[in-house]
Each structure stands twice: as structure tokens, then as C-alpha cells.
Amino acid sequence: MPQLNPNPWFAILIFSWIIFLTVIPTKIMNHIQLNDPALVDAKEHKKDSWNWPW
């Protein structure tokens, strides 16, 4: 059964994973984020308790 011979298919699998793990992440990580998160002011918020009317 020739389909059980792993020699050509194993090499194709290894080379494709090498391409996926080296080329594609570098292309993705080179993109610039368009919406940089803005820093929130560190001012103190009001912490008054709510006085219920009843």
C-alpha cells in the first residue's frame, strides 16, 4: 500500500508547518494597530452611598 509510505507526506507536513510558524506570524505581527488604547485619567471617582428615599 503506497499511501502508508510516510516519506513524501511527512516532509510536506513538516515544511508546511515551518512556513506556518515562521512566515505567517511575522506578517500578522507587522500590522499596525489603528486604535491605540487611550490612558484613562487616574482621578478619584465619587464614592457616595445612595440614600434611598424610604
Sequence and secondary structure as in RCSB ss.txt:
>XXXX:A:sequence
MPQLNPNPWFAILIFSWIIFLTVIPTKIMNHIQLNDPALVDAKEHKKDSWNWPW
>XXXX:A:secstr
 GGG  HHHHHHHHHHHHHHHHHHHHHHHTS  SS                   
